[in-house]
Amino acid sequence: MFDRLRPVTGTNVPSSRRTEAYDRDLSLDFAKGALIVLVIVGHLIQYVIYRDDAFWYSPYYKSIYMFHMPLFMAISGYLSARSLLQKPFTRAASDRAKQLLLPMLFWWVIMETAKLAALGRTTSLTSGLLEFVDDLAGTYWFIWATFISYLLIKISTRLTRRSWVITGSAILVALAPLTFSISPLIRFTYPFFCFGFLLAQSRERWTSALRHHKPVLIVFLSIVTCVCFLAWGKSTYIYNNLGVIHDFRSTKNVLLMFVGSAAASAVAIELLLQCWRFGHLNRMARFIAVELGQATLLLYLVQGTVFRLMDFIQFGELWDLTTRVIIAGLLGAAIIAIALTIRSIVRGVPYLSQLVLGMPPRSGLPQAKPAMN
C-alpha cells in the first residue's frame, strides 16, 4: 500500500522569472476527494436522513466514521512533511495559519452573520461570546486539529531522535486526560498525523520491508476491520468516549476505536489507490481528483458552515425515508456545486483567493498532471 504513495515534488519551469510548478500525485488528490465526499455523506446521514440519535447505529455512518477523519489526518501529515522539514518554525507556522486559519475565520464570520440575520436572537454578552467560541471550535474542529498537529510536529523536528520523539508524543497526546472542548478530537487524530509524517520520511524502507508481504497484510487488516466493525458501538466513537480510560470498559472502547480506525484507514487507502490506478483515465475519477481533491479545505469549510446552521433549523419531521434520502442527495450536490462555483470565481483574485480558499492564485502554473505508476 505504500509503494504508490509519493509526496508532492517540485520542478522548475523556465521563464523570465523562475516559477515553481508542482507535479502533483493525483492519486492522493483522488483519495482526498473521495474522503471529503464521505465527510459530506456522513453529515447528511446525521442531519437529514436521521434527525435523532439513531444515526449512531447506522451501518453506513459507522463505515464512514471508522476511517474518514483518521485517514484524512494521515494524508495531511504525509503531505506536510516537506514544509515541516524545510521551513523555519516562524515561516512554517505563518504559512499554515494563512492557509488554514484565515479562511476558517472568513467562513465563521459568514456563519455567524447568517445566524444573526436568520434567527435574530439576543443573548447576554457572556453567553454570546461562549456560543461564538463554540461555533468556531466545534464547527471547524478538524482545521484546529490539523494546525495544532502541524505545530507539535514542527517543534518535534527540532529535537534529536526525531522519530522516537514524535512516536512518543503521539502516545502521550492520545492518552492525555483532556476532555474540554475539542481536545478529545485533537488527541484522537494527532497520532494519525504523526504516522503520515513518519511514513513520508521512511517510505522506501516500508515499501521494501512489505513488498513481499503486502497481500497477507491487507487480508489481515481487512479481517481486523471487519471484527472491529461488528464490535463498534455508540460508545466507541470519540465524540462519546472522549478517549478517556478509567475502567476496563472504557479501555476496551478506546482501544477498539484506535485499532479499528487504523486498520480501516489502511484498507481504505489501499482501495482508493487501487481505484485510481485502474480508473485514473475515467472522467469521474479525474473530477474527484482535480476538482474535489484539490478543493478539500473549501469543501470542508462550506459543508461545516451549512450543517452547523442546520442545527438551528427544524425540518423534515414528517418526511418518509425516501424523501429524506432524496433531499440529502440534493443538498450534498448543492454543497459541492456551490463550493466549486466559489472556487472558480475567486481563485484568480490574489487577496480573495487567500482569504476564501486558503491559497494564493495559481495563475501561470501549468495544469497538474497525474503521477505515472
C-alpha positions in Angstrom: 0.0 0.0 0.0 3.0 2.3 0.5 4.7 1.9 -2.9 2.2 4.2 -4.7 2.3 7.0 -2.0 4.5 9.7 -3.3 4.9 13.2 -1.8 4.4 16.2 -3.9 7.6 17.1 -5.8 8.7 20.4 -7.2 10.1 21.0 -10.7 11.5 24.2 -12.2 9.8 25.8 -15.2 12.0 28.0 -17.4 10.6 31.6 -17.8 11.7 35.2 -17.5 11.2 34.6 -13.8 11.9 31.2 -12.4 8.5 29.8 -11.4 8.0 26.7 -9.3 5.3 24.4 -10.6 4.1 21.3 -8.8 3.8 17.9 -10.4 1.1 16.6 -8.1 0.5 13.0 -7.3 -3.2 12.9 -8.2 -3.7 9.5 -6.5 -3.6 11.3 -3.2 -5.9 14.1 -4.5 -8.3 11.3 -5.6 -8.2 9.9 -2.1 -8.8 13.3 -0.5 -11.6 14.0 -2.9 -13.3 10.7 -2.0 -12.8 11.4 1.7 -14.4 14.8 1.6 -17.4 13.4 -0.2 -17.6 10.8 2.6 -17.5 13.7 5.2 -20.4 15.3 3.5 -22.3 12.0 3.2 -21.7 11.3 6.9 -23.1 14.7 7.9 -26.1 14.1 5.6 -26.8 10.9 7.3 -26.7 12.7 10.7 -28.5 15.9 9.9 -31.0 14.9 7.2 -31.6 11.2 6.9 -31.7 10.9 10.7 -32.8 13.8 12.9 -32.3 11.9 16.2 -29.7 9.7 17.9 -30.5 6.8 15.6 -27.6 7.7 13.3 -25.1 6.3 15.8 -26.4 2.8 14.8 -26.4 3.3 11.1 -24.0 0.8 9.4 -23.3 3.4 6.7 -22.4 6.1 9.3 -20.2 3.6 11.1 -18.5 2.5 7.9 -17.6 6.1 7.1 -16.6 7.3 10.6 -14.3 4.4 11.3 -11.7 5.8 9.0 -12.5 9.0 7.1 -11.1 11.6 9.5 -8.1 9.5 10.7 -7.1 8.8 7.1 -7.6 12.4 6.2 -5.3 13.4 9.0 -2.7 10.8 8.0 -2.7 12.1 4.4 -2.3 15.7 5.8 0.7 14.6 7.8 2.2 12.8 4.8 1.8 15.8 2.5 3.1 18.3 5.2 6.4 16.5 5.6 8.3 18.7 3.1 7.3 22.0 4.6 7.8 20.7 8.2 11.4 19.8 7.4 12.4 22.6 5.1 10.8 25.8 6.5 11.9 27.6 9.7 9.3 27.5 12.5 8.1 31.1 12.2 7.5 30.8 8.4 6.0 27.4 8.6 3.5 28.5 11.3 2.7 31.7 9.5 2.1 29.9 6.1 0.0 27.2 7.7 -2.1 29.8 9.6 -2.7 31.7 6.4 -3.7 28.5 4.7 -6.0 27.1 7.4 -7.0 29.7 10.0 -7.6 32.7 7.7 -10.3 31.1 5.5 -11.7 29.4 8.6 -12.3 32.8 10.2 -13.8 34.1 7.0 -16.4 31.3 6.9 -17.0 31.6 10.6 -17.9 35.2 10.1 -20.2 34.2 7.3 -21.9 31.6 9.5 -22.4 34.0 12.5 -23.7 36.7 10.2 -26.2 34.2 8.7 -27.3 33.1 12.2 -27.9 36.6 13.4 -29.8 37.6 10.3 -32.0 34.5 10.2 -32.6 33.9 13.9 -32.3 37.4 15.3 -31.7 36.1 18.8 -30.4 38.4 21.5 -28.3 36.9 24.3 -26.2 38.1 27.1 -22.6 39.1 26.2 -21.1 36.2 28.1 -23.4 33.5 26.6 -23.0 35.1 23.2 -19.2 35.0 23.3 -19.3 31.4 24.5 -21.5 30.5 21.6 -19.2 32.2 19.2 -16.2 30.4 20.5 -18.1 27.1 20.5 -19.1 27.6 16.9 -15.5 28.5 15.9 -14.0 25.4 17.6 -16.7 22.8 17.1 -17.7 23.6 13.6 -14.2 23.5 12.2 -12.5 21.2 14.7 -10.6 19.4 12.0 -8.9 22.6 11.0 -7.7 23.2 14.5 -6.6 19.6 14.9 -4.5 19.8 11.7 -3.0 23.2 12.7 -2.1 22.1 16.2 -0.7 18.7 15.0 1.4 20.6 12.5 2.9 22.8 15.2 3.6 19.9 17.5 5.4 18.0 14.8 7.3 21.1 13.8 8.5 21.5 17.4 9.5 17.8 17.5 11.5 18.1 14.3 13.9 20.4 16.1 14.8 17.7 18.6 17.3 14.9 18.3 16.0 11.3 17.7 13.1 12.9 15.9 11.2 9.7 15.0 11.2 8.5 18.6 10.1 11.9 19.9 7.2 12.0 17.5 6.2 8.5 18.3 6.3 9.2 22.0 4.3 12.4 21.6 1.6 10.5 19.6 1.2 8.1 22.6 1.3 10.8 25.2 -1.2 13.1 23.4 -3.6 10.2 22.7 -3.6 9.2 26.4 -3.7 12.7 27.9 -6.8 13.0 30.1 -8.0 16.2 28.4 -11.8 16.4 27.7 -12.5 20.1 27.3 -13.9 21.5 24.1 -12.4 19.7 21.0 -9.3 18.4 22.8 -10.6 14.7 22.6 -10.8 15.1 18.8 -7.3 16.5 18.6 -6.0 13.7 20.8 -7.6 11.1 18.6 -6.4 12.4 15.2 -2.9 13.6 16.2 -1.4 10.0 16.2 -2.6 9.6 12.6 -0.9 12.9 11.6 2.3 11.6 13.2 2.1 8.3 11.3 1.6 10.1 8.0 4.6 12.3 8.6 6.8 9.4 9.7 5.7 7.4 6.7 6.8 10.2 4.4 10.3 10.0 6.0 10.7 6.3 5.7 8.5 5.3 2.7 11.3 3.5 0.9 12.0 1.4 3.9 8.4 0.5 4.5 8.0 -0.3 0.8 11.0 -2.6 0.8 10.0 -4.4 4.0 6.4 -5.0 2.9 6.9 -5.7 -0.7 6.5 -9.5 -0.4 4.1 -9.5 2.5 1.6 -6.9 1.3 -1.3 -9.3 0.3 -1.1 -11.1 3.6 -1.1 -7.7 5.5 -4.1 -6.4 3.6 -6.1 -9.6 4.3 -5.1 -9.4 8.0 -6.1 -5.7 8.2 -9.4 -6.4 6.4 -10.2 -9.1 9.0 -9.3 -6.8 11.8 -11.5 -4.1 10.2 -14.5 -6.4 9.9 -14.1 -7.6 13.5 -13.9 -4.0 14.8 -16.9 -3.1 12.7 -19.0 -5.8 14.3 -17.8 -4.7 17.8 -18.2 -1.0 17.2 -21.0 0.8 19.1 -22.1 4.2 20.1 -19.6 4.3 22.9 -16.7 3.6 20.5 -16.9 7.0 18.9 -14.5 9.6 20.1 -17.5 12.0 20.5 -18.9 9.8 23.2 -15.9 8.1 25.0 -13.7 11.3 24.7 -10.7 9.0 24.6 -10.6 8.7 28.4 -9.5 5.5 30.1 -10.9 4.9 33.6 -12.0 1.3 33.7 -12.0 -1.9 31.7 -14.9 -1.0 29.6 -13.5 2.4 28.6 -10.2 0.8 27.9 -11.9 -1.6 25.5 -13.8 1.2 23.7 -10.7 3.4 23.3 -8.5 0.5 22.1 -11.2 -0.6 19.7 -11.5 2.9 18.4 -7.8 3.3 17.6 -7.2 -0.2 16.3 -10.4 -0.2 14.2 -9.7 3.2 12.8 -6.1 2.4 12.0 -7.0 -0.9 10.2 -9.9 0.6 8.4 -7.8 3.6 7.3 -5.1 1.3 5.9 -7.6 -0.8 4.0 -9.4 2.3 2.7 -6.3 4.0 1.3 -5.3 0.8 -0.4 -8.8 0.6 -2.0 -8.7 4.2 -3.0 -5.2 3.9 -4.6 -6.3 0.8 -6.5 -9.4 2.6 -7.7 -7.2 5.5 -9.0 -4.7 3.1 -10.6 -7.3 1.4 -12.7 -9.6 4.3 -13.2 -7.4 7.4 -13.5 -8.4 7.9 -17.1 -12.1 7.9 -16.2 -13.7 11.3 -16.3 -15.4 10.9 -12.9 -12.2 9.8 -11.2 -10.4 12.8 -12.6 -13.2 15.1 -11.5 -12.8 13.7 -7.9 -9.1 14.1 -8.0 -8.7 17.5 -9.7 -11.9 19.3 -8.7 -12.7 17.8 -5.3 -9.3 16.6 -4.1 -7.7 20.0 -4.7 -10.6 21.9 -3.0 -11.0 19.8 0.2 -10.4 22.8 2.5 -13.1 24.8 0.9 -15.5 21.9 0.7 -14.9 21.2 4.4 -15.5 24.8 5.4 -18.6 25.2 3.3 -20.2 21.9 4.4 -19.3 22.6 8.1 -20.9 26.0 7.8 -24.1 24.6 6.2 -24.5 21.7 8.7 -23.8 24.0 11.7 -26.6 26.3 10.6 -28.9 23.3 10.2 -28.7 22.7 13.9 -30.9 25.7 14.3 -33.5 24.7 11.7 -36.4 22.4 12.3 -37.5 20.5 9.2 -38.4 17.1 7.8 -40.1 15.6 10.9 -42.9 14.2 8.8 -40.8 13.1 5.8 -40.5 9.4 5.0 -37.1 7.8 4.4 -37.3 8.1 0.6 -37.9 11.8 0.8 -35.1 12.2 3.3 -32.6 10.4 1.0 -33.7 12.5 -2.0 -33.3 15.7 0.0 -29.9 14.6 1.3 -28.7 13.8 -2.2 -29.8 17.2 -3.5 -28.3 19.1 -0.5 -25.0 17.2 -0.9 -24.8 18.0 -4.6 -25.7 21.7 -3.9 -22.9 21.9 -1.3 -20.4 20.6 -3.8 -21.7 22.8 -6.7 -21.7 26.0 -4.5 -18.1 25.3 -3.3 -16.8 24.7 -6.7 -18.5 27.7 -8.1 -17.0 29.9 -5.4 -13.6 28.4 -6.1 -13.8 29.1 -9.8 -14.8 32.7 -9.1 -12.2 33.7 -6.5 -9.1 31.5 -7.2 -7.7 34.1 -9.7 -8.2 37.0 -7.4 -5.0 37.5 -5.2 -6.2 38.5 -1.8 -9.7 37.0 -2.1 -8.2 33.6 -3.0 -6.0 33.6 0.1 -9.0 34.7 2.3 -11.6 32.3 1.0 -9.6 29.4 -0.3 -6.5 29.5 1.8 -4.2 29.7 -1.2 -2.7 32.4 -3.4 -3.9 32.4 -7.0 -2.1 29.8 -9.2 -2.1 31.8 -12.4 0.7 31.0 -14.8 1.2 27.5 -13.5 0.6 24.6 -15.8 -2.2 22.1 -15.3 -1.4 19.4 -12.7 -0.6 16.1 -14.3 -1.1 12.7 -12.7 2.0 10.9 -11.5 2.7 7.8 -13.6 2.6 4.4 -11.9 
